[in-house]
Every structure is written in C-alpha cells, then in structure tokens.
Amino acid sequence: MKPRQLIPMAGLAVLLAGIGVEVWFCYRTDRAARRALARLEAEKSERDRLSRQAPALTEEYEQAVRAQIEAASGALAELRPRFGTAEAANPDATPAKPVDAYFEISAFVERMRTEAARARISVRSDERFGFATFASEGPQPDLVAAVTRQCGEVQQLMELLLRAQPGALLAVQRERPLTTTERAQRLPLPGPGPAPATQTRYDGPATEDFFDFNRNLSIRRSGIMDTDAFRLEFTGRTSNLRQFLNQLAESPDPVAVRSIEVEPFQTGMRESSQSDSMATAPVPVVSPHLSRFTVIVEMLLLPPQEGRSES
C-alpha cells in the first residue's frame, strides 16, 4: 500500500478511537448520574418518612403534646389508688415495732385458718401461709413495713383462692422482703442491660416461706413499676383453677399471673408387683380427677411519689 493511502486510514482510526472514548465517557457519566439520582430519591423518601414520624415542633404540636401529658397524668392519678405502693400507703396503720408486726401476722394466720375451715379447704395444722419465719418473733425493724405489706397481699390472694374452692392448700411462698434501698438495687432498668446483683438477704430460718422468682418473668421496671411476687400451690380440678384466675382478673387490686404449672396429684402409695421376678415397690396412686396447680403471681406496686419514702 502506498504512503498516500496510509494517511486517510490513520486519520480514520484516530477518529474512531476518539468517538469510542467519547461514547465511553458519556456512558460512565450517565451511569454516575443515575446513581446520584437514585440516592437523591432515597434521601427524599427517608426525609418524608421521618417528617411523618416526627412532626415539626410547632407551637400547635407542642400544645398537643402537653395536652396528652396532662391527660396521661390525670389517668395515672386516678389509677394510683388502685395500686399498692412500695412505700407505706398508710403509715399510721403500719406497725411501728417488730412486736406489733408479730401480733398482726399471728392474727392473720389464725384468721386464714378459720376461713379455710369454714370453706372446708384442707390446710396443714401448722400452716403459716408463708410466714412461718415469724412464728415466734417479729421481723427486723427495717423490714416491718415490707413484711406487713406482704401479709396484706397474701390475705388478698388467699381470699380469692378460698372463693375458688380448691381441694387443699399445699404451700404459700413469697419473695424475701427487702428494704427500700435493697428494692432499688434489685429493680432492672428499662431496656437491655446487665442483671442486678443477686439478693442474699435472709430474714429468718424458715426457708419454706421463700422462693426465688425468675427475674425474666417479672414485669418490674426501675422507676416505673415494682412488684411483690408470690407462689401458691394447691390441689383441685381445672374448674377451680379457672375460677381462681377469673377472681384474679376481676379483682380491684392489680395483679399479674406470671406462671401456671399443672401436674397430676398423687394421693397416696400402693404396693405393685408386675411379675414374680420383679421386686415389689411402692407406686404413686394418681387421682384421675385432681391436679396439683402452682401459680406464680405479681402484685403490682407503683414507685414512691416524690417527696415520700417507705417507712
């Protein structure tokens, strides 16, 4: 090929290369523009979503929020009398000394035994309804208010249970009573976080009075809601359990059922031998009609109001 023919071919190649570079640059620019547009649309959508969730703090919106807070405060004030409190609701009615608490607990035990006998519900002859710790003495001075409150709460629960006509009361257990400072240390904070330190306080030798309540079942939250937990164990039929739960639901005292366990009730033992080669062994007799029920409940308490503390 002659040199004069190579010149036009070289120019054509350069022209095609330039066109290719320009096309590639336009494609890259268009793709970047599309990505930027997509990001812009996503940011606009997020802005609109947030604006709908969090309206601008206009004067009108601020007034609406204040009205809602006032309405909620009014509702809380109306509900507070229905709740127990971690503080002494009536300091004048709370025993001032351990000996006064002892006599009050003793009177409660005798009253519950009489009510159970009147309702024909079987209880142990030495039943103390969760207060065997104080069979011969009162609580420590700094626990008088807490134990007295628990005594009143157990009485409320027992009155409801007796109305349900169970076959027999097997056990009443409560959490170990705590002072005001100890209760504050026990309460979990709202939201996730480390578990509070295990409470090791012990207020007497009667360990059958107490049970360790699983904190994962509790609804108590620091500064919002406190509770006293109790464990009731009794025998009966399903209808008795259902009636007891209905009594709890209709009670004016706020109470939350946290756990229910049911198992056949073993009424006695009999001798059984399946073959001559097998040794005779006692076998439980399981009643086809009765069950053993274990119900754990929490009595709801509001935290002390500002300016007041537990006595």
C-alpha positions, 0 to 999 in steps of 0.5 A: 500500500502506498504512503498516500493511502496510509494517511486517510486510514490513520486519520480514520482510526484516530477518529474512531478511537476518539468517538469510542472514548467519547461514547465511553465517557458519556456512558460512565457519566450517565451511569454516575448520574443515575446513581446520584439520582437514585440516592437523591430519591432515597434521601427524599423518601427517608426525609418524608418518612421521618417528617411523618414520624416526627412532626415539626415542633410547632407551637400547635404540636407542642400544645398537643403534646402537653395536652396528652401529658396532662391527660396521661397524668390525670389517668395515672392519678386516678389509677394510683389508688388502685395500686399498692405502693412500695412505700407505706400507703398508710403509715399510721396503720403500719406497725411501728415495732417488730412486736406489733408486726408479730401480733398482726401476722399471728392474727392473720394466720389464725384468721386464714385458718378459720376461713379455710375451715369454714370453706372446708379447704384442707390446710396443714395444722401448722400452716403459716401461709408463708410466714412461718419465719415469724412464728415466734418473733417479729421481723427486723425493724427495717423490714416491718413495713415490707413484711406487713405489706406482704401479709396484706397481699397474701390475705388478698390472694388467699381470699380469692383462692378460698372463693375458688374452692380448691381441694387443699392448700399445699404451700404459700411462698413469697419473695424475701422482703427487702428494704427500700434501698435493697428494692432499688438495687434489685429493680432492672432498668428499662431496656437491655442491660446487665442483671442486678446483683443477686439478693442474699438477704435472709430474714429468718430460718424458715426457708419454706416461706421463700422462693426465688422468682425468675427475674425474666418473668417479672414485669418490674421496671426501675422507676416505673413499676415494682412488684411483690411476687408470690407462689401458691400451690394447691390441689383441685380440678381445672374448674377451680383453677379457672375460677381462681384466675377469673377472681384474679382478673376481676379483682380491684387490686392489680395483679399479674399471673406470671406462671401456671404449672399443672401436674397430676396429684398423687394421693397416696402409695400402693404396693405393685408387683408386675411379675414374680421376678420383679421386686415389689415397690411402692407406686404413686396412686394418681387421682384421675380427677385432681391436679396439683396447680402452682401459680406464680403471681405479681402484685403490682406496686407503683414507685414512691411519689416524690417527696415520700419514702417507705417507712 
